[in-house]
Amino acid sequence: MSGSTSLPYTPKEMGRASLSRTFILYTLGLFAILGVIFVGILTKITWDSSHARAIRVTEAFFQATKRPFERAIWTVNADATLQLIRGLESLEVVEKVWVETPDTGNFGEPVMGARRQEALSYTLNSPSTILHKDAIGNVYILIDRNTISYEIVSTVGFIVSAIIIYLVLLAIVIRLVFRRLIGRPLSAIVEYLSTPRLIEDPPKAELMPGRHDEIGILATSLQAMVQRRHLDLQKIQEYQTNLEELVTQRTEQLKLVQEELIQADNLAALGALVAGVSHELNTPLGNALMAATTIKDATGYVRKELEDQTLSKEALENEVERISDTASIIEKTLGRARELVGNFRQVAVDRQSEKKRVFNFDHIIRETLATLQPTLKKTSFHIDLDLNADVDIDSYPGAVSQLVSNLVENAIKHGYEGRSEGRIMLSSEVVASRERNRAAGQKIVFKCRDFGVGIPDKNLKKVFEPFFTTKFGKGGSGLGMAICYQLVTEALKGTISVSSKVGAGTDFAIEFPVSIRQESVSVVNKKVH
């Protein structure tokens, strides 16, 4: 039942298929069938009764004229015989009478054919030999069927006319009673159901006031059901309104939480990066400090020898050589520290900045891997490089750096789960863009492949969903790949896809368009540990 209720029939079609019309047709049809059966039985009974009565009358009249017939036939009195025949034919139910004798011939006109079989036959005996019953002829009397039929038609016709009048009057009475008791109430119910926007704004007036029979109960129940549906609809509309607002609020809250979690994940990754780089810096700085201490000791020794005027040429040369060697060690260790600090500073700035700048794609990959060296050195995992995108592009280096970090960490944590060693392949290349909706240009294809446990098919479609992780409660946030997807699609305006086979490893492929400022191709294949 909808708000704008409409009936499946037009008023004209409803008139032809109304309940009162159908009821009257069925009732009159049943009465007509019963009437036909009754008329048939009545006709048969009337016919048999009329025919038997005609036979009785004819036999009675013939018995009264039998002796005159026998005397007239015995005396061969043709006039008397014909007069008796005309007397029998004068009866209303007699159609034809004739007499057949073996000696004197026939009196009257005999009827031949099938009608002859219908005629009544009576034997005439000789009056002089009554005791011996000698037959002198036969009298044939043909009953008039038309007269009997006319009588039956008159009687049955009167009865049929009475039945038809009775049925017509009965139909009128039934229709009036039906319309008063059933038709009009049902029409009111139908009109009520066809009210526009019945559920949204149901009529307040009572549908069948004062009616307590089955129709009244039906109308009251129907109106109560419509009222309940109206209240339910109001509750649903209120719930939908509140639900939309609630969904909007929850969506905003979820976005805020997701952004906070992503930011926290970024900060956590940056913190781990700082800790790793700090640990890595301890070695060159410690060596530099030890070398500086050595130089201090050497200069102190030389100064003391000079003051005591006991410094020999050989001792001076030894101390100078020692100081020179130590200075070289300081230069190398501090150069290594400067390199680490430079890489760390660039990666940290890129990760915290959304600014676009020109950078070398392969170089940013190597810088990121350099910051991961403290973590990788503690494991038996190796990273193989096949970098062929040694070009300067105008894009977001922070996004690229974070992609590399997340993909490598994901491969170690998930790709080689349960294994203590493995190999990760990173590759890059510049290819021509062939997308229909994009102007002709170039794009970078970056791939990260591991040869670990792989991803089951049931999880493959959920890899980039936020908060999806197979290590829930074990340190996995489920945001690593979601962040990668966001960085690729929103920052780099590219696409990311994953293919995997259980037991054979996983392959992530990233493609994004680039604007190359200065093209320089250098293929470098090296292994990073």
C-alpha positions in Angstrom: 0.0 0.0 0.0 1.8 3.1 -1.2 1.3 6.7 -0.4 -0.5 7.5 -3.7 -2.8 4.5 -3.7 -4.3 3.6 -7.1 -6.6 0.8 -8.1 -5.7 -1.7 -10.8 -9.1 -1.3 -12.5 -10.9 1.6 -14.0 -14.4 2.5 -12.6 -15.9 1.1 -15.8 -14.0 -2.2 -15.4 -15.0 -2.3 -11.8 -18.6 -1.9 -12.8 -18.4 -4.9 -15.1 -16.6 -7.0 -12.5 -18.5 -5.7 -9.4 -19.4 -8.2 -6.7 -23.1 -7.5 -6.9 -23.1 -8.1 -10.6 -21.2 -11.3 -10.3 -23.4 -12.5 -7.4 -26.6 -11.9 -9.3 -25.2 -13.5 -12.5 -24.2 -16.6 -10.5 -27.5 -16.7 -8.6 -29.7 -16.1 -11.7 -27.6 -18.5 -13.7 -28.1 -21.2 -11.1 -31.8 -20.5 -10.9 -32.0 -20.6 -14.7 -30.3 -24.0 -14.9 -32.6 -25.3 -12.2 -35.6 -23.7 -14.0 -34.6 -25.4 -17.3 -34.3 -28.8 -15.5 -37.7 -28.1 -13.8 -39.4 -27.1 -17.1 -38.0 -30.2 -18.8 -39.3 -32.5 -16.1 -42.6 -30.6 -16.0 -43.0 -30.9 -19.8 -42.3 -34.6 -19.7 -44.8 -35.2 -16.9 -47.4 -32.9 -18.6 -46.9 -34.7 -21.9 -47.4 -38.1 -20.4 -50.4 -37.0 -18.4 -52.1 -35.3 -21.4 -51.3 -38.2 -23.7 -52.7 -40.8 -21.2 -55.8 -38.6 -20.6 -56.3 -38.4 -24.4 -56.1 -42.2 -24.7 -58.6 -42.7 -21.8 -61.1 -40.3 -23.4 -60.7 -41.9 -26.8 -61.0 -45.4 -25.3 -64.1 -44.4 -23.4 -65.7 -42.9 -26.4 -64.7 -45.9 -28.6 -66.2 -48.4 -26.1 -69.5 -46.4 -26.3 -69.5 -46.8 -30.1 -67.9 -50.2 -30.4 -71.2 -52.2 -30.9 -72.6 -49.7 -33.5 -69.2 -50.1 -35.3 -69.5 -53.9 -35.2 -73.1 -53.9 -36.5 -72.3 -51.4 -39.3 -69.3 -53.4 -40.4 -71.2 -56.7 -40.2 -74.1 -55.3 -42.2 -71.7 -53.6 -44.6 -73.3 -50.2 -43.8 -70.7 -47.8 -45.2 -72.7 -44.7 -44.3 -73.1 -45.7 -40.7 -69.5 -46.7 -40.4 -68.3 -43.3 -41.8 -70.7 -41.5 -39.5 -69.2 -43.3 -36.6 -65.7 -42.5 -37.8 -66.5 -38.8 -38.1 -68.0 -38.9 -34.6 -64.7 -40.2 -33.2 -62.7 -37.6 -35.3 -64.8 -34.9 -33.8 -63.1 -35.5 -30.5 -60.5 -32.7 -29.8 -57.7 -35.2 -29.1 -58.3 -37.4 -32.2 -56.6 -36.6 -35.4 -57.5 -39.5 -37.7 -59.8 -42.6 -37.6 -60.1 -45.4 -40.1 -61.3 -49.0 -40.2 -59.7 -51.9 -42.0 -61.6 -55.1 -42.8 -60.4 -58.3 -44.5 -63.6 -58.7 -46.6 -65.2 -55.3 -47.3 -62.0 -53.2 -47.5 -61.2 -50.0 -45.7 -63.4 -47.2 -44.3 -61.7 -43.8 -44.1 -58.2 -42.8 -45.2 -55.5 -45.0 -43.7 -52.3 -43.3 -42.5 -49.1 -44.9 -43.7 -45.5 -44.7 -42.6 -44.2 -44.0 -39.1 -47.4 -42.3 -37.9 -49.2 -45.6 -38.4 -47.2 -47.1 -35.6 -48.5 -44.4 -33.2 -52.2 -45.2 -33.9 -54.4 -47.0 -31.3 -55.7 -50.3 -32.7 -59.0 -51.9 -31.5 -60.5 -55.2 -32.8 -64.1 -55.5 -34.0 -65.9 -58.8 -33.5 -68.9 -60.3 -35.3 -72.2 -59.6 -33.4 -73.7 -62.9 -34.4 -70.9 -65.0 -33.2 -70.0 -63.2 -30.0 -69.4 -66.4 -28.2 -66.7 -67.4 -30.7 -65.2 -63.9 -30.9 -64.7 -63.9 -34.7 -62.8 -60.7 -35.8 -64.4 -58.8 -38.7 -61.9 -55.8 -38.7 -59.8 -53.3 -36.8 -60.4 -49.7 -35.9 -57.3 -47.4 -35.9 -57.4 -44.1 -33.9 -54.5 -41.6 -34.3 -54.2 -39.2 -31.4 -53.7 -35.5 -32.3 -50.2 -34.6 -31.0 -50.5 -31.0 -32.0 -53.4 -30.6 -29.7 -51.5 -32.1 -26.8 -48.4 -30.1 -27.7 -50.5 -26.9 -27.7 -51.9 -27.7 -24.4 -48.5 -28.4 -23.0 -47.0 -25.3 -24.6 -49.7 -23.2 -23.0 -49.3 -24.7 -19.6 -45.5 -24.7 -19.7 -45.3 -21.3 -21.3 -47.4 -19.9 -18.5 -45.1 -21.5 -16.0 -41.9 -20.3 -17.8 -43.3 -16.8 -17.9 -44.0 -16.9 -14.3 -40.5 -18.2 -13.5 -38.9 -15.4 -15.7 -40.9 -12.8 -13.9 -40.0 -14.3 -10.6 -36.3 -14.3 -11.5 -36.4 -10.7 -12.7 -38.1 -9.6 -9.5 -35.7 -11.8 -7.5 -32.8 -10.2 -9.3 -34.1 -6.7 -8.5 -34.7 -7.5 -4.9 -31.3 -9.3 -4.5 -29.5 -6.4 -6.1 -31.2 -3.8 -3.9 -30.5 -5.9 -0.8 -27.0 -6.7 -1.8 -26.2 -3.1 -2.7 -27.6 -2.0 0.6 -25.9 -4.5 2.8 -22.7 -5.4 0.9 -22.2 -3.4 -2.3 -22.3 0.2 -0.9 -20.1 -0.7 2.1 -17.5 -2.4 -0.2 -17.6 0.5 -2.6 -16.9 2.8 0.4 -14.0 0.6 1.4 -12.6 0.7 -2.2 -13.0 4.4 -2.3 -11.2 4.7 1.0 -8.4 2.6 -0.3 -8.1 4.7 -3.5 -7.7 7.9 -1.4 -4.5 9.8 -2.6 -1.7 9.6 -0.1 -3.7 7.3 2.1 -0.7 6.3 4.3 0.8 9.8 4.6 -2.5 11.5 5.4 -5.3 9.0 6.3 -8.9 10.3 6.7 -9.9 10.9 10.3 -13.6 10.1 9.9 -14.9 6.6 10.8 -15.3 4.5 7.7 -18.4 2.5 8.8 -20.0 4.2 11.7 -22.7 2.1 13.5 -21.9 -1.0 11.5 -21.2 -4.0 13.8 -21.4 -7.0 11.4 -18.6 -8.6 9.4 -18.4 -5.6 7.0 -18.1 -3.2 9.9 -15.4 -5.3 11.5 -13.5 -5.4 8.2 -13.8 -1.7 7.8 -12.7 -1.0 11.4 -9.7 -3.4 11.1 -8.7 -1.9 7.7 -8.8 1.7 9.1 -6.8 0.6 12.2 -4.2 -1.0 10.0 -3.9 2.2 7.9 -3.5 4.2 11.0 -0.7 1.8 12.2 1.0 2.0 8.9 0.8 5.9 9.1 2.5 5.8 12.5 5.1 3.4 11.2 5.8 5.6 8.2 6.2 8.6 10.5 8.7 6.7 12.6 10.5 5.4 9.6 10.8 9.0 8.2 12.0 10.3 11.5 14.5 7.4 11.7 15.7 8.1 8.2 16.2 11.7 9.0 18.0 11.0 12.2 19.9 8.2 10.5 21.2 10.5 7.7 22.4 12.9 10.3 23.9 10.2 12.4 25.7 8.6 9.4 27.0 12.1 8.4 28.3 12.6 12.0 29.8 9.2 12.2 31.4 9.6 8.8 33.0 12.8 9.8 34.2 11.3 13.0 35.5 8.3 11.2 37.4 10.5 8.8 38.9 12.4 11.7 39.9 9.2 13.4 41.3 7.8 10.2 43.3 11.0 9.6 44.5 10.9 13.2 45.5 7.3 12.9 47.3 7.9 9.6 49.1 10.9 11.2 50.0 8.8 14.2 51.2 6.0 11.9 53.3 8.6 10.0 54.8 10.0 13.2 55.4 6.5 14.5 57.3 5.6 11.3 59.2 8.9 11.6 60.0 8.1 15.2 61.3 4.7 14.2 63.3 6.3 11.5 64.8 8.8 14.0 65.7 6.0 16.4 67.3 4.0 13.6 69.3 6.9 12.2 70.4 7.9 15.8 71.6 4.4 16.4 73.4 4.4 13.0 75.0 7.8 13.8 76.5 6.4 17.1 79.2 4.4 15.2 80.7 7.2 13.0 80.4 9.8 15.8 81.9 7.4 18.3 84.8 6.7 16.0 85.2 10.5 15.4 85.2 11.1 19.1 87.9 8.4 19.7 90.0 9.8 16.8 89.6 13.3 18.3 90.8 12.0 21.7 93.8 10.4 20.0 94.7 13.7 18.3 94.4 15.4 21.7 96.7 12.9 23.3 99.2 13.2 20.4 99.3 17.0 20.6 99.7 16.9 24.4 102.6 14.5 24.0 104.3 16.8 21.4 103.7 19.9 23.5 105.2 18.2 26.6 108.3 17.0 24.6 108.8 20.5 23.2 108.6 22.0 26.7 111.1 19.5 28.0 113.3 20.0 24.8 113.4 16.2 24.5 111.4 15.9 21.2 113.3 13.9 18.6 112.8 14.1 14.9 111.6 10.5 14.7 109.1 11.0 17.5 107.7 14.1 15.9 107.3 12.4 12.5 105.6 9.5 14.2 103.1 11.8 16.0 102.5 13.8 12.9 101.7 10.6 10.9 99.5 9.4 13.7 97.6 12.7 13.8 97.3 12.6 9.9 95.8 9.1 10.0 93.5 10.0 12.8 92.3 13.1 10.9 91.6 10.9 7.9 89.5 8.7 10.1 87.6 11.7 11.5 87.0 13.0 8.0 85.6 9.7 6.8 83.4 9.1 9.9 82.1 12.6 9.9 81.4 12.3 6.1 79.4 9.2 6.8 77.5 10.9 9.6 76.8 13.9 7.3 75.5 11.6 4.6 73.2 9.9 7.1 72.0 13.2 8.5 71.4 14.6 5.0 69.4 11.6 4.0 67.4 11.6 7.2 66.7 15.4 7.0 65.6 15.2 3.4 63.3 12.2 4.0 61.9 13.7 7.2 61.2 17.0 5.5 59.6 15.2 2.5 57.3 13.1 4.8 56.1 16.1 6.8 55.6 18.3 3.8 53.0 18.1 1.1 54.8 20.5 -1.2 55.6 19.6 -4.7 59.2 19.8 -5.8 61.6 18.5 -8.5 63.5 15.4 -7.4 65.2 12.3 -8.9 62.9 9.3 -8.6 65.5 6.6 -8.3 67.5 8.9 -5.9 64.6 9.3 -3.5 64.2 5.5 -3.4 67.9 5.1 -2.5 67.7 7.8 0.1 64.7 6.1 1.7 66.4 2.7 1.7 69.4 4.3 3.3 67.3 5.5 6.2 66.0 1.9 6.5 69.5 0.4 6.8 69.6 0.3 10.6 66.4 -1.8 10.6 67.5 -4.0 7.7 70.9 -4.7 9.1 69.3 -6.5 12.0 67.6 -9.0 9.7 68.6 -11.4 6.9 66.4 -9.8 4.3 68.0 -8.4 1.1 66.7 -5.8 -1.2 67.5 -6.1 -4.9 67.2 -3.0 -7.1 66.4 -2.8 -10.8 65.9 1.0 -11.1 65.6 2.5 -14.5 63.8 5.8 -13.7 66.8 8.0 -13.2 64.9 11.1 -14.2 64.0 14.4 -12.5 60.2 14.7 -12.0 58.0 17.3 -10.5 55.9 15.5 -7.9 55.7 14.7 -4.2 58.8 13.1 -2.8 57.3 12.5 0.6 54.6 10.4 -0.9 57.2 8.3 -2.8 59.4 7.9 0.2 56.5 6.7 2.4 55.3 4.3 -0.3 58.8 2.7 -0.4 58.9 2.4 3.4 55.4 1.0 3.7 55.9 -1.5 0.9 59.2 -2.8 2.3 58.0 -3.0 5.8 54.8 -4.7 4.6 56.9 -7.3 2.7 59.0 -8.0 5.8 56.1 -8.2 8.2 53.5 -10.0 6.1 55.2 -11.3 3.0 57.8 -13.3 4.9 55.7 -14.0 7.9 57.1 -17.0 9.8 60.4 -16.8 7.8 63.7 -15.4 9.0 65.1 -14.4 5.6 64.0 -13.4 2.2 64.5 -11.2 -0.8 62.6 -8.1 -1.9 62.8 -6.7 -5.5 62.2 -3.0 -6.2 62.1 -1.9 -9.8 61.2 1.3 -11.7 61.0 2.4 -15.3 59.6 5.2 -17.4 57.0 4.2 -20.0 54.8 6.1 -22.5 51.3 6.8 -21.3 48.6 5.3 -23.5 45.5 6.2 -21.5 42.6 7.4 -23.7 41.5 10.3 -21.4 45.0 11.7 -20.8 47.2 13.6 -23.1 50.2 11.8 -24.6 53.0 11.8 -22.0 55.0 9.6 -19.7 54.4 7.7 -16.6 56.6 5.9 -14.0 55.9 2.2 -13.2 57.2 1.2 -9.8 57.0 -2.4 -8.5 57.7 -4.1 -5.2 57.8 -7.8 -5.3 58.5 -10.4 -2.6 58.8 -14.1 -2.9 57.1 -15.0 0.4 53.9 -16.7 1.6 51.5 -14.7 -0.7 47.9 -13.5 0.0 44.8 -15.8 -0.1 42.1 -14.9 -2.6 39.6 -14.1 0.1 41.9 -11.3 1.4 43.3 -10.0 -1.9 40.3 -7.6 -2.5 40.6 -6.3 1.1 44.3 -5.4 1.0 43.7 -1.6 0.5 40.7 -1.4 2.9 41.4 0.8 6.0 41.9 -1.2 9.3 42.1 -4.5 7.5 45.0 -6.6 8.8 45.8 -10.2 9.5 47.8 -9.2 12.5 45.0 -7.5 14.5 46.1 -7.4 18.1 49.7 -8.3 17.2 51.0 -4.8 16.3 49.2 -4.5 12.9 47.1 -1.3 12.4 45.7 -2.1 9.0 46.6 1.3 7.7 49.8 0.6 5.8 48.3 -0.4 2.5 45.4 2.1 3.0 47.9 4.9 3.3 49.7 3.6 0.1 46.4 3.6 -1.8 45.6 7.1 -0.6 49.1 8.4 -1.5 49.0 6.9 -5.0 45.4 7.9 -5.9 45.2 11.3 -4.2 48.8 12.7 -4.1 50.3 11.0 -7.2 47.0 10.7 -9.2 47.9 7.2 -10.2 46.8 3.6 -9.7 48.0 0.8 -7.5 47.3 -2.9 -8.0 48.3 -6.2 -6.3 48.6 -9.7 -7.6 49.5 -12.7 -5.5 49.6 -16.4 -5.4 49.8 -18.4 -2.2 53.3 -19.7 -1.7 54.7 -17.8 -4.6 54.8 -14.2 -3.3 53.1 -10.9 -3.9 53.6 -8.1 -6.5 52.5 -4.5 -6.0 52.5 -2.3 -9.1 52.2 1.5 -9.0 51.7 3.6 -12.0 51.4 7.4 -12.0 51.8 10.2 -14.6 54.9 12.4 -14.3 56.2 15.7 -15.7 59.9 15.1 -16.5 62.0 18.2 -16.2 65.4 16.7 -17.1 65.8 13.3 -18.5 68.9 11.3 -17.7 69.0 7.6 -18.0 71.3 5.5 -15.9 70.6 1.9 -15.2 71.9 0.8 -11.8 71.6 -2.7 -10.6 72.8 -3.2 -7.1 72.0 -5.1 -4.0 71.2 -3.4 -0.7 71.6 -5.1 2.6 
